[in-house]
Structures are given as structure tokens and as C-alpha cells.
Amino acid sequence: MSWLDTNVLSQLQTFLRLTTTRESLISNNIANVDTPGYQTEDISFEKEMRRAEIQPESESLTPFIHPVGGLVERPDGNNVNVDRESMLLAQSQLQYTLGVTVLRDEFKRLLTAINEGS
């Protein structure tokens, strides 16, 4: 087993990948605010993290992207709500920052262990 092949790093990798996927979806939703018939898409971040925990590590996890129901649809069929998307984008950016901070701390911990051993 490698020093870099830990459960924590694997979970952080999944966390950051899902956060990036969600940010891309949200940005795409905002970009399509004026596209007639466009339907808002998202992932269920919590469900995808749980699914990643039980899925074998050898399998690549592709998040399930789904249309968001229950949003007000305009007469042109578009249901993008810029206020909702902006709030979710801010939340997603905070999650990503948190993930990078935890990753940085994990590498500092590993570096400390390496330096203490020499």
C-alpha cells in the first residue's frame, strides 16, 4: 500500500470530483438561462458520496445527473432560477475550498510523518 493510497485521500478525491461536477452543472444551468426548453440539471451530492463509499474502489463512479423538478417553468419551457443556481454555486465553491483545505492538511500530516522519521 502506498502512503498516498489511503481511505481519506480516496474520499477527498471523490468529494472534490463531485464538487467539480456539480459546479460545472450549475455553471451550465446559468449559461442556459435564456435557452427555450432548457431544464435545470443537478446531482444529489450526499447520495453520490454515499454511493461512492459502498462502490468498489476499482470501479469508476459516474454521478447520476438528473433534471431538477419542482421549479417554476417559464412560458418558453425553461426552469432555470438564477438566484437558486447562484446560491448553489456559492455552496459548491465553499465545499471545494473545504475539500482542498482538508487535502492540504492531510499532506502536511504525511510530510510531518516523513520528516519525523528521518
C-alpha positions in Angstrom: 0.0 0.0 0.0 1.3 3.4 -0.9 1.4 6.4 1.5 -0.9 8.2 -0.9 -3.3 5.3 -1.3 -5.4 6.0 1.9 -9.1 5.9 2.5 -9.1 9.6 3.5 -7.4 10.6 0.2 -9.7 8.4 -1.8 -12.7 10.0 -0.1 -11.3 13.5 -0.7 -10.7 12.7 -4.3 -14.3 11.7 -4.7 -15.5 14.7 -2.8 -13.5 17.1 -5.0 -14.6 15.4 -8.2 -18.2 15.5 -7.3 -17.9 19.2 -6.2 -16.3 20.0 -9.6 -19.0 18.1 -11.4 -21.7 20.0 -9.6 -20.1 23.3 -10.2 -20.0 22.5 -13.9 -23.6 21.6 -14.0 -24.6 24.8 -12.1 -22.5 26.9 -14.5 -24.2 25.2 -17.4 -27.6 25.9 -16.0 -26.7 29.6 -15.6 -25.3 29.7 -19.1 -28.6 28.3 -20.4 -30.9 30.7 -18.5 -32.2 32.1 -21.8 -32.4 28.8 -23.8 -36.0 27.9 -24.5 -37.0 24.4 -23.1 -33.8 24.0 -21.1 -34.4 22.1 -17.8 -32.1 22.6 -14.8 -29.8 19.6 -14.1 -28.1 18.7 -10.8 -26.6 15.8 -8.9 -27.6 14.7 -5.4 -24.2 15.4 -3.7 -24.9 13.5 -0.5 -26.4 10.4 -2.3 -23.4 10.3 -4.7 -20.9 10.5 -1.7 -22.8 7.6 0.0 -22.8 5.6 -3.3 -19.0 6.2 -3.6 -18.5 4.8 -0.1 -20.1 1.5 -0.9 -18.9 1.1 -4.5 -15.7 -1.0 -5.0 -12.6 1.2 -5.4 -11.7 -0.4 -8.7 -14.9 0.9 -10.4 -15.1 4.4 -11.7 -18.0 6.4 -10.3 -20.1 8.3 -12.8 -22.5 10.6 -10.9 -26.2 10.4 -11.8 -27.2 13.7 -13.4 -31.0 14.3 -13.1 -33.4 17.1 -14.1 -34.5 19.2 -11.1 -38.2 19.0 -10.5 -40.5 21.4 -8.7 -39.0 24.6 -10.2 -41.2 27.3 -11.8 -41.2 26.9 -15.5 -41.4 30.0 -17.8 -43.7 30.0 -20.8 -40.7 29.1 -23.0 -40.2 25.8 -21.0 -37.1 26.9 -19.3 -37.0 26.4 -15.5 -33.6 27.9 -14.5 -33.7 30.1 -11.4 -30.6 32.2 -11.4 -30.9 33.0 -7.7 -31.1 29.3 -6.8 -28.2 28.5 -9.0 -26.1 31.3 -7.6 -26.7 30.1 -4.1 -25.8 26.5 -5.0 -22.7 27.7 -6.8 -21.5 29.6 -3.7 -22.2 26.5 -1.6 -20.3 24.3 -4.0 -17.4 26.7 -4.0 -17.3 26.6 -0.2 -17.4 22.8 -0.3 -14.5 22.7 -2.8 -12.4 25.1 -0.6 -13.1 22.9 2.4 -12.0 19.8 0.5 -8.8 21.4 -0.7 -8.1 22.6 2.9 -8.6 19.1 4.3 -6.4 17.7 1.5 -3.7 20.2 2.3 -3.9 19.2 5.9 -3.6 15.5 5.1 -0.5 16.2 3.0 1.0 18.2 5.9 0.3 15.3 8.2 2.1 12.9 5.8 5.0 15.3 5.4 5.3 15.6 9.2 5.3 11.8 9.5 8.0 11.5 6.8 10.2 14.3 8.4 9.9 12.9 11.9 11.1 9.5 10.6 14.4 10.9 9.2 
